[in-house]
């Protein structure tokens, strides 16, 4: 897991402040390891995490470099070579060991998504990737190779609140830096629920098996990330007859573990992290409100699988 700490400065809005604290298990950043931290100033964010121990399968390698890579096309495209590294959010880390990373600078103009004519779209979308820095120059260059990606998550940087019409999620994006679960709905048409009683299912409730979620419910335990304590949902399949009205739709990840007949899940709807709290001190903070889906999702993701060329989960349900 990873833990985010906001170490300096005051966010411009209360929304940004809550985002930076609430998404601690997902956000990421660091300073360039080639320069001593004291010359970079105080960090904006600090994150701890670890690479998956499968990284040890890379023959003759004991370190990888991890960094945020921003997509100049915004939400579209899934090839790592199209992305732009943020060198101030990059560091070398031993395989299978914990790391502590600091972000010393906000993303720059080169990291912001742009139109074909070069106009800013008002946001940035980043992936957390691991690569072999074969020439040891401290950044991704010719001859280096990608070997891992944080699954099911991207990071959004929004300098100022973005209206729904300009947002890649089709909803208002608040100011801040925060993770988004993949895939997002974007503007893809989905079958919305109509049952005001939510089909008798308490969405988001803890469970151990399907029977704990009622006749119409399913106990979600794993997609491509774990769902701690289980999570009651209604699955969207060709045979689903009841769909909850008070819910948020989440399409299944392309590279996830969902049954082949499932197209998506109806999740607990939310507006803020507090809506996703589960009873009990040990359960506190396990789920947070995804500001793209407006759904309660797992607050996990700091373990970065490493070992082969990563498959980047598409941003949108339609696979783009």
N, C-alpha and C positions, 0 to 999 in steps of 0.2 A: 504494500500500500504506500501511498504518498501522502505527505502532510504539507499543506500550504500555510505559510505565515506571512502576513502583511507586515513589513518591517519598517517602513518609512512613509511619511506623507499621509495626507488625508484625501480620500477619493472625492471627486467633485460632487457626487450625489450619494444619498443614503442607499440607493439601489446598488450602486457600484460597491459600496462598503460591504453590504450584506453578501453580495456575490463573491467577493474575494475571500470572505471568511467561510462561507457555506460550502464552496466547492473545493475544499482543501485536499480531498483525495484525488482530484483530477487535474489540477492546474500544474504548470511546469515552467521553469525558466532557470537561467544561470548566467554567470559571467564567463568570459573567455578564460579558460584555464591557463593560457599562455601569459596572461598579465596578472600580477598579484592583485587580490581583491582590494587592497588599501588604495590602489591608484584608480579604482573605478567608482569610488564613492560608496554610499550605503545602498543596499539592495532594496528594490521595490517589492519583490516577493521572494520568499525562500521556500524551497520544496525538498522533501526527502522522499526517496523511493528506492527501487531496486530492479535490476535486470533479472529476467527469468533464468534459472540455473541451466536451462537448455542451451544457454549461450556457450557453455563449456564444450559444446559439440563442435565449435568452430576450431578446426585444427590449427595449432600453433599461435593462437590469439588469446591474450589474457585481458585486453581492454577493448572497449568500443567507445565511440563518441556518440553522444545523444544531443539532439538539438530540435528546436522548433523550426519547421519549414512551412513557409506561407505560400498560398496559392494565388498567383496574380489573376487567375480566372475566377476567384471567389469560391463558389460552391461546386463548380463544374470541373471535371477531369480527375483522374485517379492515378496518374503515373508520377512516381516520385521525382523523376528527372525534370518535371515541369515546375517544381516548387523552388522557392527562394529561401535559403538558410538565413536565420537571424543569428549572426555570429556572436551577438551579445547575449544569446540564450542558448549556449552550447558548452559542453564540457566532456572530458574523457572520464570514464568510470570503469573500474574493474568488473569483469564478468561475475555475475552471481553475488555481487556485494552491494550493500546499501550505498546510496549517493545523496549528497546534499548540494543543491543547485540554487543559484541566485540569479534573478533577473535584475539587471542594473539599468536597462533602458527600455522604454516602450518600443513597440514595433515602429519602423521608419516608413517613409513614403513608399519605398520599394516593396514593402510588405502588404500594402493595401490593395484590395481588389479593384480592377479598373475595367472600363468598357473597352471595346475594340478600338475606339478613337483615343484612348488614354485618359479618360475622365475618371476621377475617383468615384467608387460606388459607396463610400462611407463606412466600410468595414473591412476586416481582414479575417481569413480563415486559415488556421495552421494545423499541421499534423506533428505529432511527436515521433520522430524517427531515430533509429540507431544506425550507425554506419561504421565501416572499417576505414579509419584514416590512415591509409597505407603509406603516404609520404610524410605523415606526422606534421603537417603544416597547420593544424588546428582548425581546418574548415573543409567542407566537401569540395573536392576538385577531381579532375580527370584521373581515372584509375582507382578512385575510391568506390566502395560498393555498399548499398543499403542492405541491412541484415535484420531489421525489425521495425515494427510500428506499434504504438499503443492502440489496441483494438477498440473499435466502436466509439471513438471519441475524436472530436476536433476541438479547437480552441478559437473562440470568436473574440476579436478585439474591435470594440465599437467606441470611437472617440466621442461621439455625441449620439443621443437617442435617434434611432433610425425608424422612420414610419413603416407601416406594414407594406405599403406599395413598393418600397425600395429594399425590403428585407429578403434575404434568401430563404428564410423560414416561413414567409408569408404572414408573420405576426410582428408586432412592434418589438424591436430589439433594444433593450435598455443600454445605457452607457456602461462600459466596463470591460473587463477581461474575464471570460468564463467559458467552461466546457459545454459542448452540446453532444448529446447522444446521437448515434447514427443507426439507421437513416432517419432524416427529418422528413416531414410530410411535404415540405415545399408547397407548390400549388397543385399537387397531384390529387385528383378526386378519389375519395375513399367512401365506403359505406358507413355513414354516421349512425349512431344508435338512436333509438326512439323510446325505449322503455324507461320511464321515469323512476321505476323502482330498481333500476340497474340489474334487472333479471334475477333479483334475489341474491346478488353477489356483493359482498363488501370489498370493493376493489382496494388493493394494496394491503389487505389484512395478511398477517403471518399465517403460514400453513406448512404442512409437511407432505401432504398428498392432495390429489384433486378432490377427494371426498370432503376435505376440510373447507372447501370453497363453495359448497352448494351444488345443486343439480346442474346449473349452467356454467359453473366456474372451473377454472384450471389453475393448478398450483405451479407458478413459474419459478423454476430453480436455477436455470442457466440458459443463456443465449450464447453470446461470445464473452460475456462477463457474468459472474455469479450474482444472484439476487438474494442477499442475506436474509435468513429466517423464512424464506419463501415469500411469495407475493401472489395473492389471488387476482386473477384476470379473467376476462371473457375472451376466448380465442375467436378469430375471424376465419372461418373456413367455408367451403361450399355448402356445408350442411348446417351452419349456424342459423338458428331461427329467432333468437332474442339477442339484441344488442343494446347495451346500456347507454342511456341518454347523457348521464352525468359522468362523462369519461373523456379521455384523450386517446387518440389513435396512434399506435406505434407499429410501423411496418417491421417485419422480421429482417434482421441483418442478412445480407447476401452471403456472408461468410460465417454465419452463426450456427447454432445447434438446434434450431427449432424444427419440429416435424415438417415434412415436405408439404403436407396438406394445409398448413397454417400460413395465412397471408399476413396476419398482424394480430395485435393484441389491444384490447381496450383497457387502459391503465387508469389509475387514480388521478383525477384532475387536480391541479394546484395553481396557485398564484405566487406562493412564496414557500421557502423551505419549511417554515413552521407547519404548513399543511401536511407535510410528509412525515412528521415525527411519529415514531412508534412507541408504545408504552414501555417503560422500564429504562433505567439508566444505561444498561448495557446496550440497548438498542438505539440510543440517541445518536443522531447524525448518520445513520446507515443509509438514509434516503434523502435526496434533495430535489428541489423543483427545477426541472430542465426548462430553461426559458425559451427554448425553441418549440418543444412539444407541449409545454404547460402541463407536464405530467411528472409524477414522482418516479424517480429512477435511482438506481444504486449509486451511492457515493463511493465508488471504487475505481480502480484503473491504474494505480501506480506501478503495478508489475508489468514490465515491458518484455514480452517474449522476443527472444533474439535467436537467430540461427540460419535464416534464409531470407531471400528477397521477399519483402512484405507485400501482401495483397491489401490494397487500401479500400476500405469499405466505402461505397458510394455515398455521397452526401444526401441524396434524395431517394425516396422510395422507388422511383422509376428506374433506378440504377445509374443515373447520371451524376 
